[in-house]
Every structure is written in C-alpha cells, then in structure tokens.
C-alpha cells in the first residue's frame, strides 16, 4: 500500500479511518435522511409502477444511478430519468440503463451543472421536509376525496 497504509484503512481529514467505520457513518447518514424526510410516512409501494426520476441535472450520474439501483430492487415496471441538462456521454449511458431519458440540453462542452442556472444554491433539509409534507397532504386529500386526479396546486 502507498504511504504505509494498511488495506481497508483510509485517511480522512488527516485521520486514519477503518473502512467499516466509514460505511457505518454513511449508513447512519442515510438513516438520518430517511427519518427526517419520510417522517411517519410509510415507504412508497412502487412495484410494477412507472417512476419518473427528476433531478436538477446529471453530471457524473452517480446519484441518479444509485436511485435507479434502488428502484430496480423495488421491481418497478419502468424508469424514466428527466433532467434539464447533462453531458452527452452520461446521457447516452443512461439510455442503456433505464427505459427512457428526457434531457433538454446536452452540450458537448459540459463543465459544471451550476453553469446552467442563475441560482444553483443547495436546497435545505427544511425546504425538502416542507415540500414532502405538502405533497403528502395533497395525496392524502386526493385519497380522502376518492378522486383519480387532483386539480390545483400543492397545498401550502
């Protein structure tokens, strides 16, 4: 190993960290997000459905690829990836991984996703929680009213 490191040991912030510790930290972070974002709502039942995965853009595609992997394990029928922009090579790879890809802009000289936005600031956890709560209220209202389609916007 380089620099006298042992297999399975990584340097993070100047400290040696065991691989298992890193994996444990990642798992804990995933569980934190799941608890924060899902709240008391049960997981969606997506088996045999069509899922449209929407993102603000794809650069390397690693986050989208992880989402596709999770959905495949849930046995969804179709996956559609929808993004406003992405590098041509990444978009081509996704065309082989999912049933459909919708991408408005695939510039040959792709440098950074933020270049396509006037404001590409991060969305806060609280904004995500609020949007998920509003969407949940809309879905609940639709179920209670027995309607197949909703009219209007998501409640505030």
Buried (B, 14 or more C-beta within 10 A) or exposed (E): EEEEEEEEBEEEEEEEBEEEEBEEEEEEEEEEEEEEBBEEEEEEEBEEBEBEBEBEBBBEBEEBBEBBEEBEEBEBEEBBBEBBBBBEEBBEBBEEBBEEBEBEEBEEEBEEBEEBEEEEEEEEEEEEBEEBBBEBEBBEBBEEEEEEEEEEEBEE
